[in-house]
């Protein structure tokens, strides 16, 4: 699939799923063929590489700033990666190193779950980071004014601070919202899922004991190349 086709898919559905795509090419090289990779130095203390390897881990109260610290092998709720950043990375790529058919990746798309959110509430919803700080820095739920359908959400790392935000949070936490999600299986090496992190929420299903060896590469991109290669 060409970059122009991937761009069209991201602009339309908000995600693109490619099975065994560019097998034999490293995740970072694949990402660089598509666009501008987010500078890994922004993740100081987390990684010294642009590629993060995601492996299931048991719940650990000593890791409060990690999803596994709260949920362990359980389901991860819908979220925007790095929602607490003023401007989160635009795109993320998930690519299988070692997969399986028993763990679902959940997609909450504009055409599905996110269609339940009232655009007027989205436009006025204000959040702030839950990280300890003497200064509260508010930011809108809409990541970018120029991207009308943009949205950020994370139940752990940002908190609603006005009524519109609280109403949006209530809708996202509803059973109806969950029931409208899509479930994708990252099963084979090089299965690749590209997500528009400004327009689509994602999560993860429960990890079975047989799937604890699952390993997924994750890399962020700030933009896509304009060429059609």
Secondary structure by P-SEA (a helix, b strand, c coil): ccaaaaaaaaaaccccccccccccccaaaaaaacccccccccccccccccbbbbbbbcccccccccccccccccccccccccccccccccbbbbbbccccccbbbbbbccccccccccaaaaaabbbbbcccccbbbbbbccccccccccccccccccccccaaaaaaaaaaacaaaaaabbbbbcccccbbbbbccccccccccccccccccbbbbbbbbcccccccc
